[in-house]
Amino acid sequence: MNLTPEQQALLDGAKGPAMAKVVKTLVMYGECFGATRMVPVTSGNGHIVTSFGLSMLGPVYDLMDELIEQGALSGQPFSADPRPLDPAVPANPLQRLVFKIMYSKQNDYEAQLRQMGLLNSDSFTCTCYQPEVGNRPAAGDVLSWAESSAVVFANSVLGARCNRNSGIIELFGSVAGFVPEFGLLTDEGRQATWVVEVDCSSRPEAQVLGSAIGIRVMEDVPYIKGLDRWLGRELTADAEDYLKDMGAASASNGAVGLYHVDGLTPEAREKGAGLIAPDAQVYRIDDAELERVRASYPIMWKKPDARPKLAFIGCPHLSSAQLAHWANAICEGLAAAGHRRVQVPTVLTAAPAVAAAFRETDAYARLAATGAVVSSICPLMYTNNPLCGGMPIVTNSNKLRTYSTARYCTDHELLECVTTGAPAWKGGDR
């Protein structure tokens, strides 16, 4: 590894043994991937994922204590993934007891984050790039970010540069102020090795499209053609929301860290087909392929015909526009069905700042009257509770479906379930 004199001094202990360990770890990690140098982190803020206050992760807390005690703090304010707990989210007394035991270190963990450089108390979210949160990098920025859905959004939609590394590695990058240069930090690593041709009769469900792409290309970079038919060629708020959900599914159903959308995402608008590698493979997605992918999802419920006990909307966290859309859709759906309250307990999740702004609107007042809950919880952390994970949960998130036993529904199916109480399973979920 070719280090600058300043980086070498840190490795040699100029700022203490903790910082030296941080730099040594980054060097060893980078060398594993063929990196020959470090590059500065240029974004204003980082984003980390370390432990969610899990009681069994003592070594993580010990590590952070060592960093804090020796002054090896983050050189940039950072956001962090969502909190795992919210008393407003439905749970019975026994489930709440298990939550208390599982996440007994949450308060201590958050105290450590504040000492390390946490952006603010509203920065616990997986969609830190939402305008209300204040952590939105610029095109070309080098990031030290963890969290798969945030990384793929930053790389693809914002045109920043970040690898899919662990939370600890990205914490170290924020502490040191530099990261090893390899993979998606390089021009070569951002070339597309797949061309995905979307040829559907109507706008594809973002979550299923992303799932299909992730399953096929895995960790490779796809160049997606045909989406401009429905998304246009401007990164509107609607287009960003669509790509947010598509990207999260591709990152969880595969390991996609970057995609390009022809005529829409920054690098595709700048370089076009020049981003496509000469030997790129082609994957065509039509209606039948989406149905095939949807039908492949396993049913993980102990009783496949059970009545849903909980619905999660927002994994990753919803934008303000998505919150407003779902509030209106639920209220209108209930009115059409002759109901005043949701027929399945429903939780919509969003970043604290996004949720706070939404609670000041008339749409929220109408939604709250239906019994639906707006929370900033991490749905994945909720399902980590074994007493909750075994529940018949429905969701429109392919990420949550992948990492839990939750059952995937399209937006239309989920709305019908929540407003009428009647399941509308399709494909492999019949």
C-alpha positions as CSV (number, residue, x, y, z in Angstrom):
1,M,0.0,0.0,0.0
2,N,1.4,3.4,-1.0
3,L,0.6,5.8,1.8
4,T,1.1,9.5,2.0
5,P,3.5,10.8,4.7
6,E,0.5,11.9,6.7
7,Q,-1.2,8.5,6.4
8,Q,2.1,6.7,7.3
9,A,2.5,8.9,10.4
10,L,-1.0,7.8,11.6
11,L,-0.1,4.2,11.0
12,D,3.1,4.7,13.0
13,G,1.2,6.0,15.9
14,A,1.4,9.8,15.6
15,K,-2.2,10.1,17.0
16,G,-2.1,7.2,19.4
17,P,-2.5,3.4,19.2
18,A,-6.2,3.4,18.5
19,M,-5.8,5.5,15.4
20,A,-2.9,3.4,14.4
21,K,-5.1,0.3,14.6
22,V,-7.8,2.0,12.5
23,V,-5.3,2.8,9.8
24,K,-3.7,-0.7,9.9
25,T,-7.1,-2.3,9.5
26,L,-8.0,-0.1,6.5
27,V,-4.6,-0.9,4.9
28,M,-5.0,-4.7,5.4
29,Y,-8.6,-4.6,4.2
30,G,-7.7,-2.6,1.1
31,E,-4.8,-4.9,0.3
32,C,-7.2,-7.8,0.3
33,F,-9.0,-6.2,-2.6
34,G,-5.9,-5.1,-4.5
35,A,-6.0,-1.4,-3.4
36,T,-2.7,0.4,-3.9
37,R,-3.6,3.7,-2.2
38,M,-6.0,5.5,0.1
39,V,-8.3,8.3,-1.2
40,P,-9.7,11.1,1.0
41,V,-13.4,10.9,2.1
42,T,-14.8,14.1,0.5
43,S,-18.5,14.0,1.6
44,G,-19.7,16.2,4.4
45,N,-21.2,13.3,6.4
46,G,-20.8,9.6,6.9
47,H,-23.4,6.8,7.6
48,I,-22.7,3.9,9.8
49,V,-24.3,0.6,10.8
50,T,-22.7,-1.1,13.8
51,S,-24.9,-3.0,16.3
52,F,-28.4,-1.5,16.9
53,G,-27.8,-1.9,20.7
54,L,-27.8,-5.7,20.6
55,S,-26.8,-7.0,24.0
56,M,-24.5,-9.8,22.7
57,L,-22.1,-7.5,20.7
58,G,-19.8,-6.5,23.6
59,P,-16.7,-6.4,21.4
60,V,-18.2,-3.6,19.3
61,Y,-18.9,-1.5,22.3
62,D,-15.5,-2.2,23.7
63,L,-14.0,-1.1,20.4
64,M,-15.9,2.2,20.4
65,D,-15.0,2.9,24.0
66,E,-11.3,2.5,23.0
67,L,-11.7,4.9,20.1
68,I,-13.5,7.4,22.3
69,E,-11.0,7.2,25.2
70,Q,-8.1,7.8,22.9
71,G,-9.8,10.6,20.9
72,A,-10.0,8.7,17.7
73,L,-13.4,10.2,16.7
74,S,-15.1,10.6,13.4
75,G,-13.7,13.5,11.3
76,Q,-17.2,14.0,9.9
77,P,-20.7,14.0,11.5
78,F,-22.5,10.8,10.6
79,S,-26.0,9.4,10.5
80,A,-26.8,5.9,11.7
81,D,-29.3,3.2,10.9
82,P,-32.8,3.3,12.5
83,R,-33.5,2.5,16.1
84,P,-34.8,-1.0,16.8
85,L,-37.5,0.0,19.3
86,D,-40.6,2.1,19.3
87,P,-43.4,1.6,22.0
88,A,-46.0,2.8,19.4
89,V,-45.4,-0.3,17.2
90,P,-47.8,-3.1,18.2
91,A,-46.3,-5.8,20.5
92,N,-47.6,-7.8,23.4
93,P,-46.0,-7.7,26.8
94,L,-43.9,-10.8,26.3
95,Q,-42.6,-9.5,23.0
96,R,-41.7,-6.2,24.6
97,L,-39.8,-8.1,27.3
98,V,-37.7,-9.9,24.7
99,F,-37.1,-6.6,22.9
100,K,-35.8,-5.1,26.2
101,I,-33.4,-8.0,26.7
102,M,-32.2,-8.1,23.0
103,Y,-31.5,-4.3,22.8
104,S,-30.5,-3.7,26.4
105,K,-27.4,-1.7,25.2
106,Q,-29.3,0.7,22.9
107,N,-29.1,3.7,25.3
108,D,-25.4,3.1,25.9
109,Y,-24.8,2.6,22.2
110,E,-26.5,5.8,21.3
111,A,-24.4,7.6,23.9
112,Q,-21.3,6.2,22.2
113,L,-22.5,7.4,18.8
114,R,-23.0,10.9,20.1
115,Q,-19.5,11.0,21.5
116,M,-18.1,9.6,18.2
117,G,-19.8,12.3,16.1
118,L,-23.5,11.5,15.5
119,L,-25.1,14.1,13.2
120,N,-28.2,14.7,15.5
121,S,-31.0,12.8,17.2
122,D,-33.1,12.8,14.0
123,S,-30.4,11.0,12.0
124,F,-31.4,7.4,12.8
125,T,-32.6,6.2,9.4
126,C,-31.6,4.0,6.4
127,T,-32.6,6.8,4.0
128,C,-30.2,9.5,5.3
129,Y,-30.2,11.1,1.9
130,Q,-33.8,12.4,2.3
131,P,-33.7,16.2,2.3
132,E,-35.2,16.4,5.8
133,V,-32.3,14.4,7.2
134,G,-29.5,16.5,5.8
135,N,-27.0,13.9,4.6
136,R,-27.1,14.0,0.8
137,P,-23.8,13.8,-0.9
138,A,-22.9,15.3,-4.2
139,A,-22.0,13.6,-7.5
140,G,-18.4,12.4,-7.3
141,D,-18.1,12.6,-3.5
142,V,-16.1,9.7,-2.0
143,L,-18.1,8.3,0.9
144,S,-17.5,6.2,4.0
145,W,-21.0,4.7,4.2
146,A,-22.5,1.4,5.3
147,E,-26.1,0.1,4.8
148,S,-26.7,-1.6,1.5
149,S,-29.8,0.4,0.4
150,A,-28.2,3.7,1.2
151,V,-24.9,2.8,-0.6
152,V,-26.7,1.7,-3.8
153,F,-28.8,4.9,-3.8
154,A,-25.8,7.1,-3.2
155,N,-23.8,5.4,-5.9
156,S,-26.5,5.1,-8.5
157,V,-29.0,8.0,-8.1
158,L,-26.6,10.6,-6.6
159,G,-23.5,9.6,-8.5
160,A,-21.3,9.5,-5.4
161,R,-18.7,6.7,-4.8
162,C,-18.7,4.1,-2.1
163,N,-18.0,0.4,-1.7
164,R,-20.3,-2.1,0.0
165,N,-18.2,-2.5,3.2
166,S,-19.1,-3.4,6.7
167,G,-20.2,-0.9,9.3
168,I,-16.9,-1.1,11.2
169,I,-14.8,-0.5,8.1
170,E,-16.9,2.5,7.2
171,L,-16.7,3.8,10.8
172,F,-12.9,3.5,10.5
173,G,-13.0,5.4,7.2
174,S,-14.9,8.3,8.9
175,V,-12.4,8.3,11.7
176,A,-9.3,8.2,9.5
177,G,-10.7,10.5,6.8
178,F,-9.7,8.2,4.0
179,V,-10.6,4.8,2.5
180,P,-8.8,2.2,0.3
181,E,-9.4,2.8,-3.4
182,F,-10.8,-0.3,-5.2
183,G,-14.1,-1.5,-6.7
184,L,-16.8,1.1,-7.0
185,L,-14.4,3.9,-6.2
186,T,-12.7,3.4,-9.5
187,D,-13.8,4.1,-13.1
188,E,-13.2,0.5,-14.1
189,G,-15.3,-0.8,-11.2
190,R,-18.2,1.3,-12.2
191,Q,-18.5,-0.1,-15.7
192,A,-21.6,-2.2,-16.4
193,T,-21.0,-5.9,-17.0
194,W,-24.8,-6.5,-17.5
195,V,-27.3,-4.8,-19.8
196,V,-30.8,-5.2,-18.4
197,E,-33.5,-4.7,-21.0
198,V,-36.9,-3.9,-19.4
199,D,-39.7,-4.7,-21.8
200,C,-42.9,-4.8,-19.8
201,S,-46.5,-3.9,-20.7
202,S,-46.8,-1.5,-17.7
203,R,-44.6,0.1,-15.1
204,P,-42.9,-2.8,-13.3
205,E,-43.3,-3.0,-9.5
206,A,-40.1,-1.5,-8.3
207,Q,-39.5,-4.1,-5.6
208,V,-40.0,-7.1,-8.0
209,L,-37.9,-5.5,-10.7
210,G,-35.1,-4.9,-8.3
211,S,-35.4,-8.4,-7.0
212,A,-35.1,-9.8,-10.5
213,I,-32.0,-7.7,-11.2
214,G,-30.3,-8.6,-7.9
215,I,-30.9,-12.3,-8.3
216,R,-29.5,-12.4,-11.8
217,V,-26.5,-10.0,-11.6
218,M,-25.6,-10.5,-7.9
219,E,-22.7,-8.1,-7.1
220,D,-22.1,-6.9,-10.7
221,V,-23.1,-3.6,-12.2
222,P,-26.2,-3.5,-14.4
223,Y,-27.0,-0.9,-17.1
224,I,-30.8,-0.7,-17.2
225,K,-32.6,0.2,-20.4
226,G,-36.3,0.9,-20.9
227,L,-37.3,2.4,-17.5
228,D,-37.4,5.9,-19.1
229,R,-40.8,4.8,-20.6
230,W,-42.3,5.2,-17.2
231,L,-39.8,7.3,-15.2
232,G,-38.9,9.9,-17.8
233,R,-35.5,11.3,-18.1
234,E,-35.4,13.6,-15.1
235,L,-34.7,12.6,-11.6
236,T,-38.0,13.7,-10.1
237,A,-39.0,12.9,-6.6
238,D,-41.2,10.1,-7.9
239,A,-38.3,8.7,-9.9
240,E,-36.1,8.8,-6.9
241,D,-38.6,7.0,-4.8
242,Y,-39.0,4.3,-7.4
243,L,-35.2,3.9,-7.7
244,K,-34.8,3.9,-3.9
245,D,-37.1,0.8,-3.6
246,M,-35.8,-0.9,-6.7
247,G,-32.2,-0.4,-5.5
248,A,-32.9,-1.7,-2.0
249,A,-34.4,-4.9,-3.5
250,S,-31.4,-5.4,-5.9
251,A,-29.0,-4.9,-3.0
252,S,-30.8,-7.4,-0.7
253,N,-31.9,-10.0,-3.2
254,G,-28.4,-9.8,-4.7
255,A,-25.5,-7.6,-3.7
256,V,-25.8,-4.7,-6.2
257,G,-23.9,-1.6,-5.1
258,L,-24.4,0.4,-8.2
259,Y,-26.7,0.4,-11.2
260,H,-27.0,2.8,-14.1
261,V,-30.4,3.7,-15.7
262,D,-30.2,4.8,-19.3
263,G,-30.9,8.5,-19.7
264,L,-31.7,9.0,-16.1
265,T,-29.0,8.4,-13.5
266,P,-26.1,10.9,-13.4
267,E,-23.3,8.7,-15.0
268,A,-25.7,7.2,-17.6
269,R,-26.7,10.7,-18.6
270,E,-23.1,11.7,-18.9
271,K,-21.5,8.7,-20.6
272,G,-24.4,6.6,-21.9
273,A,-23.5,3.3,-23.5
274,G,-19.8,4.2,-22.8
275,L,-20.4,2.7,-19.4
276,I,-21.1,-0.7,-20.8
277,A,-18.2,-3.2,-20.8
278,P,-17.5,-4.8,-24.2
279,D,-18.3,-8.3,-23.0
280,A,-21.5,-7.3,-21.0
281,Q,-24.1,-10.0,-20.6
282,V,-27.8,-9.3,-21.5
283,Y,-30.8,-9.9,-19.3
284,R,-34.3,-9.3,-20.7
285,I,-37.1,-8.7,-18.3
286,D,-40.7,-8.9,-19.5
287,D,-44.0,-9.5,-17.7
288,A,-43.5,-13.3,-17.7
289,E,-40.0,-12.9,-16.1
290,L,-41.3,-10.7,-13.4
291,E,-44.1,-13.2,-12.7
292,R,-41.6,-16.0,-12.6
293,V,-39.4,-14.2,-10.1
294,R,-42.5,-13.3,-8.0
295,A,-43.6,-16.9,-8.0
296,S,-40.2,-18.1,-6.8
297,Y,-40.6,-16.4,-3.4
298,P,-41.1,-19.0,-0.7
299,I,-43.9,-19.0,1.8
300,M,-42.2,-18.8,5.2
301,W,-45.3,-18.7,7.4
302,K,-46.0,-21.6,9.7
303,K,-49.6,-21.4,8.5
304,P,-49.7,-20.2,4.9
305,D,-53.4,-19.3,5.2
306,A,-53.1,-17.4,8.4
307,R,-54.7,-14.0,8.8
308,P,-52.0,-11.3,8.8
309,K,-51.3,-9.8,12.2
310,L,-49.1,-6.9,11.1
311,A,-48.3,-4.9,7.9
312,F,-45.0,-3.0,7.4
313,I,-44.7,-0.3,4.8
314,G,-41.3,1.4,4.5
315,C,-38.2,-0.7,4.3
316,P,-36.2,1.3,3.4
317,H,-37.8,4.3,5.1
318,L,-40.5,6.2,3.1
319,S,-40.1,9.6,1.7
320,S,-42.5,12.4,2.6
321,A,-44.3,12.0,-0.8
322,Q,-44.6,8.2,-0.2
323,L,-46.1,8.9,3.3
324,A,-48.7,11.2,1.9
325,H,-49.5,8.8,-0.9
326,W,-50.0,5.9,1.4
327,A,-52.1,8.0,3.9
328,N,-54.4,9.0,1.1
329,A,-54.6,5.5,-0.4
330,I,-55.4,3.9,3.0
331,C,-58.1,6.4,3.8
332,E,-59.7,6.2,0.4
333,G,-59.5,2.4,0.5
334,L,-61.1,2.2,3.9
335,A,-63.9,4.5,2.8
336,A,-64.5,2.3,-0.3
337,A,-64.6,-0.8,1.8
338,G,-66.9,0.7,4.4
339,H,-64.4,0.7,7.2
340,R,-63.1,3.4,9.4
341,R,-60.0,1.7,10.8
342,V,-57.3,-0.5,9.2
343,Q,-58.2,-4.2,9.1
344,V,-54.6,-5.3,9.8
345,P,-52.4,-3.4,12.3
346,T,-50.3,-1.2,10.0
347,V,-46.9,0.5,10.5
348,L,-45.5,3.1,8.1
349,T,-41.8,3.9,8.7
350,A,-39.8,7.0,7.8
351,A,-36.8,8.9,9.1
352,P,-37.5,10.9,12.3
353,A,-37.3,14.2,10.6
354,V,-39.6,13.1,7.7
355,A,-42.1,11.6,10.2
356,A,-42.1,14.7,12.3
357,A,-42.9,16.9,9.3
358,F,-45.6,14.6,8.2
359,R,-47.3,14.7,11.6
360,E,-47.9,18.4,11.1
361,T,-50.1,17.7,8.0
362,D,-53.8,17.0,7.6
363,A,-52.9,13.7,5.9
364,Y,-51.4,12.4,9.1
365,A,-54.4,13.4,11.1
366,R,-56.6,11.4,8.7
367,L,-54.2,8.4,8.8
368,A,-53.9,8.4,12.6
369,A,-57.7,8.2,12.8
370,T,-57.5,4.8,11.0
371,G,-55.2,3.3,13.7
372,A,-52.2,3.1,11.4
373,V,-48.9,4.0,13.1
374,V,-46.1,6.2,11.7
375,S,-42.8,5.2,13.2
376,S,-39.0,5.5,12.6
377,I,-38.3,1.9,13.7
378,C,-36.2,-0.6,11.6
379,P,-38.7,-3.3,10.5
380,L,-35.8,-5.8,10.2
381,M,-34.9,-5.3,13.8
382,Y,-38.5,-5.8,14.9
383,T,-38.6,-9.2,13.1
384,N,-35.3,-10.2,14.7
385,N,-37.3,-10.7,17.9
386,P,-38.2,-14.5,17.6
387,L,-41.6,-13.8,19.1
388,C,-42.3,-11.3,16.3
389,G,-40.4,-12.9,13.5
390,G,-42.7,-15.9,13.6
391,M,-45.9,-13.7,13.2
392,P,-47.7,-13.6,9.8
393,I,-46.4,-10.2,8.7
394,V,-47.1,-8.7,5.3
395,T,-45.0,-6.1,3.5
396,N,-44.4,-4.4,0.2
397,S,-40.6,-4.5,0.9
398,N,-38.5,-7.2,-0.8
399,K,-35.7,-6.4,1.5
400,L,-37.8,-7.2,4.6
401,R,-39.2,-10.4,2.8
402,T,-35.6,-11.5,2.1
403,Y,-34.3,-11.1,5.7
404,S,-37.4,-12.3,7.6
405,T,-40.5,-14.5,7.2
406,A,-42.6,-11.6,6.1
407,R,-44.8,-12.2,3.1
408,Y,-44.3,-10.0,0.1
409,C,-47.3,-8.1,-1.4
410,T,-47.4,-5.6,-4.2
411,D,-48.5,-2.1,-3.3
412,H,-52.0,-2.9,-4.6
413,E,-52.2,-6.2,-2.7
414,L,-51.0,-4.7,0.5
415,L,-53.5,-1.9,0.3
416,E,-56.3,-4.3,-0.3
417,C,-55.2,-6.4,2.7
418,V,-54.9,-3.4,5.0
419,T,-58.2,-1.9,4.0
420,T,-60.4,-4.9,3.5
421,G,-58.7,-7.6,5.6
422,A,-58.8,-9.9,2.6
423,P,-55.5,-11.3,1.3
424,A,-54.7,-11.0,-2.4
425,W,-51.8,-13.4,-2.9
426,K,-50.3,-13.9,-6.3
427,G,-47.7,-16.0,-7.9
428,G,-45.8,-18.3,-5.5
429,D,-47.7,-16.8,-2.6
430,R,-51.0,-18.4,-3.6
